[in-house]
Amino acid sequence: MEKTRFLIDNYVRPDEAFHFARKSLETRYPARAHDHDYYEVFLIENGRTEHWVNGVTQTLEPGQLVFMRPGDVHAFNANRKTGCQIINVMFRTETAAHLANRYRSAIGGRFFDAKSDLPEMHTLGPARFARAVNVSLQLQTAQRDLARIEEFLLVLTNRVAHATSGVTKTAPKWFSEACSAAQSAEVFRLGTKGFIRAAGRSQEHVCRTCKTVLGVTPTEFINRIRIEHAAQLLRSDEASINDIIASCGFENTGYFYRLFRRHYDTTPKGFRSRYQRDPFQSRVER
């Protein structure tokens, strides 16, 4: 796909540090993909979209947060049935360089400073997704200065996305990239098999590394991602519970229910009821 370059100066004035947008994506790919001379973070808020990035096509859904770098080439194609709304924040390269240098122990080589072929992506559970939306929307009417964008990025990397992955700086590059790939539905729907395929190593090697780096087995790691994804869909999607179970790659419904209760101490139906209450419908607590 041919590409064009987007420039930060076309979006922000010289005295501004960032640009905020909340928009619906087109239901077809543009004539050209694009890269940019700035960094950006985007969050899928509603719907679904195909995301073509660096030659790879990903399916993105609500709760997925992506840290884009200037050299990443990408384009979107929203699902015709569901549409797709995203929150997008773009910021100058100087800001990224300053934060990566000042907070190298926490950010260096991660998030917008990732050195992987694909931009780092996180699938957020319900609480983290709600927090990501909240801190993002605070930028909508904020002064577009350095203090606000730096505050936003530090919250995003330390209180929203950081806890999702748990991959340390000392993890092998191939393993970090596999963990990032595992946040994609195309990988986690295949379960442990998809994770091992993304790692490109033997099952025994992946298992040993996963236990050493994360303290869990590949099955436990993937199931955590799948259960958090299911919880997000239960919170924001009206699909049936059985459809959500299938969309997360679970073939055994009973197994899914056991894992879900273990993670959230309630049933999927109870979880949905808690998070999808009508804000205009009165409720009497008993």
C-alpha positions in Angstrom: 0.0 0.0 0.0 1.4 3.4 -0.9 1.8 5.9 1.9 1.9 9.6 2.7 3.3 11.5 5.7 1.2 13.4 8.2 2.8 16.4 9.9 2.3 17.5 13.5 2.4 21.2 12.5 -0.8 20.7 10.5 -2.6 19.8 13.7 -1.1 21.9 16.5 0.1 25.4 16.8 3.7 26.1 17.7 2.6 26.9 21.3 0.7 23.6 21.7 2.1 20.2 22.8 -0.6 17.8 21.6 -3.7 17.2 19.6 -6.8 15.4 20.8 -9.5 13.8 18.5 -12.5 11.6 19.2 -13.8 10.4 15.9 -15.6 7.7 13.9 -13.4 5.8 11.3 -14.3 5.4 7.7 -15.7 2.0 6.6 -13.1 1.6 3.8 -9.3 1.9 3.7 -8.0 5.3 2.4 -6.3 5.5 -0.9 -3.0 5.6 0.9 -1.7 4.5 4.3 0.3 7.1 6.3 3.1 7.5 8.8 3.9 10.7 10.7 6.6 13.0 12.1 5.0 12.6 15.6 3.9 9.9 18.1 0.3 9.0 18.8 -1.7 6.9 21.1 -5.2 5.6 20.1 -7.8 3.7 22.0 -10.7 1.8 20.4 -13.8 3.1 22.3 -16.6 1.4 20.4 -17.1 -0.9 17.4 -14.4 -2.8 15.5 -11.8 -1.9 12.8 -9.3 -3.6 10.6 -5.9 -2.0 11.3 -3.3 -2.4 8.6 0.1 -1.6 10.2 3.6 -2.2 8.9 2.3 -4.9 6.5 0.2 -6.7 9.1 -3.6 -6.6 9.4 -5.0 -6.6 12.9 -8.7 -6.7 14.1 -9.1 -4.1 16.9 -12.0 -4.0 19.3 -13.1 -1.9 22.3 -10.4 -1.7 25.1 -7.4 -2.0 22.8 -4.8 0.7 23.3 -2.0 1.2 20.7 1.2 3.2 21.0 2.2 4.4 17.5 5.7 5.6 16.6 6.6 8.0 13.8 7.9 5.3 11.4 4.9 3.1 11.8 2.8 3.0 8.5 -0.9 2.3 9.0 -4.5 2.7 7.8 -7.9 1.9 9.2 -11.0 0.2 7.8 -14.0 0.3 10.2 -16.4 -2.7 10.4 -19.5 -1.8 8.2 -21.9 -3.4 10.7 -20.5 -2.0 14.0 -18.6 1.1 12.9 -15.7 2.2 15.0 -15.0 5.1 17.3 -11.5 5.9 18.5 -9.8 8.4 20.8 -6.6 9.6 19.3 -3.9 11.7 21.0 -0.8 12.8 19.0 2.2 14.5 20.5 5.6 15.8 19.5 8.8 13.7 19.2 10.5 16.0 21.7 8.0 15.0 24.4 8.5 11.3 23.8 12.3 11.7 23.9 12.1 13.7 27.1 9.9 11.1 28.9 11.9 8.1 27.6 15.1 9.6 28.9 13.8 10.9 32.2 11.8 7.8 33.0 14.0 5.2 31.3 13.6 2.6 34.0 9.8 2.6 33.5 9.4 3.6 29.8 12.6 2.8 28.0 12.1 0.3 25.3 8.4 0.1 26.1 5.1 1.7 25.0 5.9 4.5 22.5 9.6 3.7 22.9 9.2 0.0 21.8 11.8 -1.3 19.4 9.5 -4.1 18.0 8.4 -4.5 14.4 4.8 -3.7 15.4 3.7 -0.9 17.7 3.0 -2.0 21.3 -0.7 -2.9 21.9 -2.6 -3.6 25.1 -6.0 -5.1 25.6 -7.4 -3.4 28.7 -9.7 -5.0 31.2 -12.9 -3.1 32.2 -11.3 -1.1 35.1 -8.3 -0.1 33.0 -10.4 0.7 29.9 -12.6 3.0 32.0 -9.6 4.7 33.4 -8.0 5.1 29.9 -11.2 6.7 28.6 -11.5 9.0 31.6 -7.9 10.3 31.4 -8.1 10.7 27.7 -11.3 12.7 27.7 -9.8 15.0 30.3 -7.5 16.2 27.5 -10.5 17.3 25.3 -10.9 20.6 27.1 -7.5 20.9 28.7 -4.9 23.5 27.9 -2.7 21.8 25.3 0.6 22.3 27.1 3.5 20.1 28.0 2.3 19.5 31.6 -1.0 18.0 30.5 0.4 15.7 27.8 3.2 14.5 30.1 0.8 13.8 32.9 -1.5 11.9 30.5 1.3 9.7 29.2 2.7 8.9 32.6 -0.8 7.9 33.8 -1.3 5.8 30.7 2.0 4.0 31.0 2.1 3.5 34.7 -1.5 3.1 35.8 -3.4 1.9 32.7 -1.2 -0.1 30.3 1.8 -1.1 32.5 -0.1 -3.6 34.7 -1.6 -5.4 31.7 1.5 -7.0 30.3 3.9 -7.5 33.2 6.8 -8.1 30.7 10.1 -6.9 32.2 12.8 -5.0 30.5 15.1 -8.0 30.8 12.8 -10.3 28.9 14.1 -11.6 25.6 13.0 -9.4 22.7 11.2 -12.3 21.0 9.2 -12.9 24.1 8.2 -9.3 24.6 7.1 -9.2 21.0 5.0 -12.4 21.4 3.4 -10.9 24.5 2.5 -7.8 22.5 1.1 -9.9 19.7 -0.9 -11.9 22.2 -3.0 -8.8 22.9 -4.5 -9.2 19.4 -7.6 -11.2 18.9 -6.1 -13.1 16.0 -3.6 -14.5 18.5 -5.4 -14.9 21.8 -8.4 -16.6 20.1 -6.1 -19.5 19.3 -5.1 -19.9 22.9 -1.7 -21.2 23.9 -1.2 -22.4 20.4 -1.5 -18.9 19.0 0.9 -17.5 21.6 3.6 -20.2 20.9 3.2 -19.6 17.1 3.7 -15.8 17.7 6.8 -16.5 19.7 8.3 -18.6 17.0 10.1 -20.9 19.5 9.5 -24.4 20.8 6.7 -25.0 23.2 9.2 -26.0 25.9 11.3 -22.9 25.4 8.2 -20.6 25.5 6.9 -22.3 28.7 10.2 -21.9 30.5 10.6 -18.3 29.5 7.0 -17.4 30.4 7.4 -19.0 33.8 10.7 -17.1 34.4 9.5 -13.7 33.1 5.8 -13.7 34.1 5.6 -16.3 36.8 2.8 -18.1 35.0 2.3 -20.7 32.3 1.5 -19.6 28.7 -2.0 -21.0 29.2 -2.5 -18.8 32.3 -1.1 -15.8 30.5 -3.4 -16.2 27.5 -6.4 -17.0 29.5 -6.0 -13.8 31.5 -6.0 -11.8 28.3 -9.0 -13.7 27.0 -11.0 -13.4 30.2 -10.2 -9.6 30.4 -11.3 -9.2 26.8 -14.5 -11.1 27.5 -15.2 -8.9 30.5 -14.7 -5.8 28.4 -17.2 -7.1 25.8 -19.7 -7.9 28.5 -19.4 -4.4 29.8 -19.7 -2.6 26.4 -21.3 -5.0 23.9 -24.8 -6.4 23.6 -23.7 -9.7 22.1 -24.9 -12.9 23.8 -22.7 -14.4 26.4 -22.3 -17.5 24.2 -21.2 -15.4 21.3 -18.7 -13.6 23.5 -17.3 -16.9 24.7 -16.8 -18.0 21.2 -15.2 -14.7 20.1 -12.6 -15.1 22.8 -11.7 -18.6 21.5 -13.2 -20.7 24.3 -14.6 -24.0 23.0 -15.6 -25.3 26.5 -18.3 -23.1 28.1 -18.0 -24.6 31.5 -14.2 -23.9 31.5 -14.9 -20.3 30.6 -17.4 -19.9 33.4 -14.9 -21.3 36.0 -12.1 -19.0 34.8 -14.4 -16.0 34.8 -15.6 -16.6 38.3 -12.0 -17.1 39.5 -11.0 -13.7 38.0 -14.1 -11.6 38.9 -15.8 -13.5 41.7 -19.1 -13.5 39.8 -20.8 -15.0 36.8 -20.7 -13.3 33.3 -24.4 -12.5 33.7 -23.8 -10.9 37.1 -20.8 -9.0 35.8 -22.8 -7.7 32.8 -25.7 -6.7 35.1 -23.3 -4.7 37.3 -21.7 -2.7 34.5 -24.6 -2.3 32.1 -27.2 -0.7 34.4 -29.3 1.9 32.8 -28.1 5.3 34.2 -31.6 6.7 33.8 -33.4 3.8 35.5 -33.9 4.1 39.2 -32.7 1.2 41.3 -33.7 0.3 44.8 -31.0 -1.4 46.7 -32.2 -4.3 48.9 
